[in-house]
Amino acid sequence: MDVLDLLLQGFATAATPANLLWALVGCALGTAVGVLPGIGPATAVAMLLPITSHVEVTASMIFFAGIYYGAMYGGSTTSILLNTPGETATMVTAMEGNRMAKSGRAGAALATSAIGSFVAGSIATVLVTLFAPVVAEFAVKLGPPEYFMLMLLAFTTVSAVLGQSTVRGLTSLFIGLAIGLVGMDQITGQVRYAAGVPELLDGVEIVLVAVGLFAVAEAMHAVMFEGKVVESENHMSRVTMTRSDWRRSIPAWLRGTAIGAPFGCIPAGGTEIPTFLSYAAEKKLANPENRAEFGTTGAIEGVAGPEAANNATVTMAMIPLLTLGIPTSNTTAILLGAFQNYGIQPGPQLFTTSAGLVWALIASLYIGNVMLLVLNLPLVGLWVKLLKVPRPQLYAGIMIFATVGAYGMRQSAFDLYLLYAIGVLGLIMRRFNFPTAPVLVGMILGPLAEAQFRNAISIGEGSGMIFLQRPMSLALLALVLLILLLPRVLKWHAERQR
């Protein structure tokens, strides 16, 4: 039976009233989860696992998939309007989206985010349908040397592109790497830099750092340095996208999808790498007049590209989960546990032993994408009304929101002290023009890069030549050197010409 017939059978199963209802509830719940900082889809799915234990397996998986994708849509809302990322995948969206909101273009930012998510999710779902076994087979060939070089590429790109100075970018990156070292060593089990604090044994929570650097620092900066002059920024000119917005967004959606899709298949840091790479690509490729909007009034490409990249990555993560039984993110790891709760082991045999479930799940991705677009686009005007809240009340709300979200993760008072300490760090960095994004990249990818580096050295029997002996690893290393050296060579050449 060919793929089209199997997919049509999947649609027949997924389109039953009960399964459609589960998909709608999952999408709506996922959107709400994405909006609330500190929860995230992984936590939501984990909390709801016991509730769905008596639900039929196909309905349950469709429900969890709806939460998974809905969180990616919803996370962009508070990132754009309040500079408070609901999910780590939307940290990059906050950088340009919030600036667009402050300059009266919140509606366009929310619209490009929702439509870009739909476009990327739909394209990636088609790829999942057609190429799942092929792409997973390629991804499994990558080893620790390639993964390490991939992360080194992310470090270099983010540090070199974000901020006004490469030195400041690298300083922020090393702060993130230092935070990432806190806790228990993944390989030896040794506790590092925990200072005898039990709460630090598991490391510093990424959501805590993201909310501290973005939301708390934003509120503190507004209170201490902005005063009343920003009252005039609380306006919104339109809810729809202009022709120029469409012209700039469409290529960014397609580029973001192309960057994000391959990353869903490899366990190399989740959605963070592709979203940052997409942002870097959009900043480099923008016209000079559009590039001036990055970091000032907000560039729509800086929202469209990363949002498409994160949704493409999330959708493609289903490939290794279903065909190899390999989760590439926290949420897919919990989805793997959900499969096992029903006595089903994802892997190469799943497409034959549980074909009905697999194709119903894939069909539900198409249905969920449409549902999320229908749910999110009409609500753009409602979300933008958040901007009409007076600034004192708005920033007080952000601080309460951030505090409740941080405390709700582990019910720990220590997390609140840490949240505000990170907020002060973010305030200082913002005041002295240090980019905050490299801190998050270093913190998320640092431990992963360390583990992959040690594994690669073990494969090379203690020799670093392993990175030069493998073609893919060598190509990535050459790309890293190109990113670091090319701008300096071009600048030197331009100065000589003058």
ZIQUIUR-V698986 format. One record per residue. RES is the residue in one letter. PSI is psi in radians with two decimals (* if undefined). OMEGA is omega in whole degrees, -180 to 180 (none if undefined). Layout:
res:psi:omega
RES:PSI:OMEGA
RES:PSI:OMEGA
//
This chain:
res:psi:omega
M:2.31:-176
D:3.01:-174
V:-0.70:-177
L:-0.77:179
D:-0.75:180
L:-0.69:179
L:-0.71:178
L:-0.67:176
Q:-0.68:177
G:-0.72:177
F:-0.67:179
A:-0.65:179
T:-0.81:-175
A:-0.43:-175
A:0.13:175
T:2.63:-176
P:-0.74:-178
A:-0.80:-179
N:-0.62:176
L:-0.68:179
L:-0.75:178
W:-0.69:179
A:-0.76:-179
L:-0.78:179
V:-0.74:179
G:-0.77:-180
C:-0.78:-179
A:-0.77:179
L:-0.71:179
G:-0.70:178
T:-0.76:179
A:-0.69:179
V:-0.70:179
G:-0.60:-179
V:-0.62:-176
L:2.07:178
P:2.51:175
G:-0.18:180
I:-1.25:178
G:2.72:-176
P:-0.60:-178
A:-0.80:179
T:-0.75:-179
A:-0.80:179
V:-0.73:180
A:-0.73:-179
M:-0.58:-174
L:-0.08:179
L:-0.82:-179
P:-0.58:-176
I:-0.65:-174
T:0.20:-177
S:-0.41:179
H:0.10:179
V:2.58:179
E:2.48:-168
V:-0.73:-178
T:-0.79:179
A:-0.72:-179
S:-0.80:-179
M:-0.64:177
I:-0.70:179
F:-0.84:-179
F:-0.67:178
A:-0.66:177
G:-0.73:177
I:-0.77:-177
Y:-0.88:-178
Y:-0.62:180
G:-0.65:180
A:-0.59:178
M:-0.65:177
Y:-0.86:-173
G:-0.54:-177
G:-0.45:-178
S:-0.38:-174
T:-0.95:-179
T:-0.44:176
S:-0.77:-178
I:-0.80:-172
L:-0.64:-173
L:0.03:-177
N:0.58:-178
T:1.69:-178
P:2.14:176
G:-0.41:-179
E:2.62:-178
T:-0.47:-179
A:-0.36:-175
T:0.24:179
M:-0.70:-179
V:-0.63:179
T:-0.64:-178
A:-0.54:-173
M:-0.83:179
E:-0.59:-177
G:-0.74:-180
N:-0.61:177
R:-0.66:176
M:-0.73:180
A:-0.72:-179
K:-0.44:180
S:0.31:173
G:0.28:-178
R:0.62:-180
A:-0.70:-179
G:-0.79:179
A:-0.69:180
A:-0.78:180
L:-0.65:-180
A:-0.80:-179
T:-0.55:177
S:-0.84:-178
A:-0.80:-178
I:-0.71:178
G:-0.70:177
S:-0.72:179
F:-0.82:-179
V:-0.88:-178
A:-0.75:179
G:-0.69:-180
S:-0.79:180
I:-0.79:-179
A:-0.60:178
T:-0.68:175
V:-0.74:179
L:-0.70:177
V:-0.75:-179
T:-0.78:-171
L:-0.67:-166
F:0.30:-176
A:-0.96:-177
P:-0.64:-176
V:-0.84:-178
V:-0.71:179
A:-0.63:179
E:-0.68:178
F:-0.75:-176
A:-0.61:-176
V:-0.24:179
K:-0.32:180
L:2.36:-180
G:-3.07:-180
P:-0.71:179
P:-0.71:-180
E:-0.72:179
Y:-0.74:-180
F:-0.78:-180
M:-0.59:177
L:-0.74:179
M:-0.64:176
L:-0.65:176
L:-0.74:179
A:-0.78:178
F:-0.85:-176
T:-0.82:-177
T:-0.86:-177
V:-0.77:-177
S:-0.63:-176
A:-0.52:-172
V:-0.67:-176
L:2.50:179
G:3.02:-176
Q:-0.24:-174
S:2.33:177
T:-0.65:180
V:-0.76:178
R:-0.70:178
G:-0.78:179
L:-0.62:176
T:-0.80:178
S:-0.71:179
L:-0.78:-178
F:-0.51:173
I:-0.79:178
G:-0.76:179
L:-0.68:179
A:-0.76:179
I:-0.68:-180
G:-0.38:-180
L:-0.28:-178
V:2.36:177
G:-2.78:-175
M:2.29:177
D:2.27:-176
Q:-0.55:-173
I:-0.84:-176
T:-0.34:-178
G:0.10:178
Q:2.47:177
V:2.31:-176
R:2.30:170
Y:0.51:-180
A:-0.18:177
A:0.52:178
G:0.18:-180
V:2.02:-176
P:-0.60:-177
E:-0.32:-178
L:-0.01:-178
L:-0.60:179
D:0.16:-179
G:3.13:179
V:2.29:-179
E:2.28:-179
I:-0.69:-179
V:-0.63:178
L:-0.78:-180
V:-0.77:-179
A:-0.82:-179
V:-0.68:179
G:-0.84:-177
L:-0.60:-176
F:-1.12:-172
A:-0.94:-176
V:-0.78:179
A:-0.66:178
E:-0.83:-179
A:-0.76:179
M:-0.75:-179
H:-0.73:-180
A:-0.75:-178
V:-0.73:-172
M:-0.58:-170
F:-0.39:-173
E:-0.57:178
G:-2.49:-175
K:-0.07:-174
V:-0.30:-177
V:0.00:-180
E:-0.66:-177
S:-0.24:-179
E:-0.24:-178
N:1.08:178
H:2.88:-178
M:2.11:-173
S:-0.67:-178
R:2.77:179
V:-0.32:-176
T:2.97:177
M:2.45:177
T:3.01:177
R:-0.69:178
S:-0.70:178
D:-0.76:178
W:-0.78:-178
R:-0.62:-180
R:-0.49:-175
S:-0.69:-173
I:-0.88:177
P:-0.61:-180
A:-0.70:176
W:-0.81:-177
L:-0.73:178
R:-0.74:179
G:-0.71:178
T:-0.76:-180
A:-0.62:179
I:-0.73:-174
G:-0.59:-174
A:-0.85:-178
P:-0.52:-176
F:-0.38:178
G:-0.38:-175
C:-0.13:-175
I:2.42:179
P:1.23:-175
A:0.71:173
G:0.20:175
G:-2.43:-173
T:-0.14:-173
E:-0.81:-178
I:-0.95:-177
P:-0.60:-180
T:-0.72:178
F:-0.70:178
L:-0.69:179
S:-0.76:178
Y:-0.79:180
A:-0.73:-180
A:-0.77:-179
E:-0.66:-180
K:-0.68:-180
K:-0.66:-173
L:-0.18:-176
A:2.60:173
N:2.66:-178
P:-0.71:-179
E:-0.61:177
N:-0.58:-179
R:-0.50:180
A:-0.37:180
E:-0.40:180
F:2.18:178
G:-0.01:180
T:-1.54:-180
T:-0.15:179
G:2.15:180
A:2.29:-175
I:-0.50:177
E:-0.54:-180
G:-0.22:173
V:-0.80:-175
A:-0.84:-176
G:-0.97:-180
P:-0.65:179
E:-0.73:177
A:-0.72:-179
A:-0.75:-176
N:-0.62:179
N:-0.62:176
A:-0.72:180
T:-0.81:-178
V:-0.74:-180
T:-0.78:-178
M:-0.32:177
A:-0.30:177
M:-0.42:-178
I:-1.04:180
P:-0.50:179
L:-0.84:-175
L:-0.66:-173
T:-0.42:-179
L:-0.24:-175
G:0.42:-179
I:2.00:176
P:2.40:-179
T:0.15:177
S:2.97:178
N:-0.75:-176
T:-0.74:179
T:-0.48:175
A:-0.70:179
I:-0.61:175
L:-0.64:176
L:-0.74:176
G:-0.64:178
A:-0.74:175
F:-0.80:-176
Q:-0.51:176
N:-0.52:179
Y:0.13:180
G:0.37:-180
I:2.27:178
Q:1.87:177
P:2.53:-179
G:-3.00:-177
P:-0.50:-178
Q:-0.18:-174
L:-0.61:-178
F:-0.27:177
T:-0.74:-176
T:-0.56:-178
S:0.84:-175
A:-0.71:-179
G:-0.79:180
L:-0.82:-176
V:-0.84:-175
W:-0.48:173
A:-0.68:178
L:-0.77:179
I:-0.72:178
A:-0.62:-179
S:-0.41:177
L:-0.72:177
Y:-0.82:-178
I:-0.76:-179
G:-0.67:179
N:-0.76:180
V:-0.76:180
M:-0.76:-177
L:-0.66:178
L:-0.76:-180
V:-0.65:179
L:-0.71:-170
N:-0.73:-176
L:-0.79:179
P:-0.39:-177
L:-0.05:-179
V:-0.84:180
G:-0.65:179
L:-0.79:-179
W:-0.66:-178
V:-0.41:178
K:-0.32:175
L:-0.51:-178
L:-0.30:-179
K:-0.14:177
V:2.31:179
P:2.57:-173
R:-0.80:-179
P:-0.82:-180
Q:-0.65:-179
L:-0.84:-178
Y:-0.55:173
A:-0.72:178
G:-0.72:179
I:-0.77:-179
M:-0.72:178
I:-0.80:180
F:-0.84:-179
A:-0.73:-178
T:-0.82:-180
V:-0.75:179
G:-0.76:-179
A:-0.76:-179
Y:-0.58:-177
G:-0.33:-178
M:-0.81:-177
R:0.11:-176
Q:0.80:-177
S:2.23:177
A:-0.52:179
F:-0.64:179
D:-0.58:179
L:-0.73:176
Y:-0.76:-179
L:-0.70:180
L:-0.83:-176
Y:-0.51:174
A:-0.73:178
I:-0.62:177
G:-0.73:177
V:-0.73:176
L:-0.78:179
G:-0.66:178
L:-0.79:179
I:-0.76:-180
M:-0.72:-180
R:-0.68:-178
R:-0.60:-177
F:0.36:173
N:0.66:170
F:2.23:179
P:2.43:-178
T:-0.43:-176
A:-0.74:180
P:-0.46:177
V:-0.81:-178
L:-0.71:179
V:-0.80:179
G:-0.70:-178
M:-0.72:-178
I:-0.83:-172
L:-0.29:-179
G:-0.97:179
P:-0.67:179
L:-0.77:-180
A:-0.70:179
E:-0.81:-179
A:-0.75:-180
Q:-0.64:178
F:-0.79:-179
R:-0.66:176
N:-0.70:-180
A:-0.75:179
I:-0.63:177
S:-0.73:178
I:-0.67:-180
G:0.14:-180
E:0.79:176
G:-0.03:-177
S:2.32:176
G:-0.12:180
M:-0.24:180
I:-0.54:-178
F:-0.39:-179
L:-0.25:-175
Q:-0.26:-178
R:2.22:-172
P:-0.79:-178
M:-0.74:179
S:-0.75:-180
L:-0.71:179
A:-0.73:179
L:-0.68:177
L:-0.73:178
A:-0.67:179
L:-0.71:177
V:-0.83:180
L:-0.64:179
L:-0.77:-180
I:-0.68:-178
L:-0.69:-170
L:-0.61:-173
L:-0.83:180
P:-0.66:-179
R:-0.70:178
V:-0.77:180
L:-0.70:179
K:-0.75:179
W:-0.71:180
H:-0.72:-180
A:-0.68:179
E:-0.67:177
R:-0.69:179
Q:-0.70:180
R:*:none
//
